[in-house]
Amino acid sequence: MRRRWVMMLNQAVLVCGFWTEFLYLNRAKFAAVVANGI
């Protein structure tokens, strides 16, 4: 039971890290798209 919880936690951390990295790398492009959309 606890092992499954640890696996879920690790997966959540990985996903969170992936999105943080993704947003950081694409921040300039994303900001340009948002600015053009307004």
C-alpha angles and dihedrals in degrees: 000000000000091000091057090050091052090050091051090048092050090049091050091051091049092050091046091050091048093053092045090053092044094050092045093052094045098038096106093046091045092049090051091051092049092047091051091047094057 
